[in-house]
């Protein structure tokens, strides 16, 4: 019985790694296909006589969520997401530890991720781009 658990415990990380690689490959293929279809649509519109300056930019070359040179916004978004995840994980860990042994103060273990998440949220607020 212990051998079965050992096999399953080794299978979980392998499945996660293979799944992550598969998702990355599918995403890459999908983005390439969307860019190709966008280029074909643009060429077909130009062949029909549409002014190329009035056409939207080709998908994948100008529609990225962060314009070139806007690294502060990208960094702020990363800090915001990381901070929220860590705060939620800290609250969950604290609640879990408090419910397992309510007579002891093991809930304090949730403070570390909460404080790290709070620091990341504070950093996000500090570097968030402000309008001039």
Secondary structure as UniProt FT lines:
FT   HELIX           2..47
FT   TURN            48..49
FT   HELIX           52..54
FT   TURN            59..61
FT   TURN            68..69
FT   HELIX           71..100
FT   TURN            102..103
FT   HELIX           106..108
FT   HELIX           109..127
//
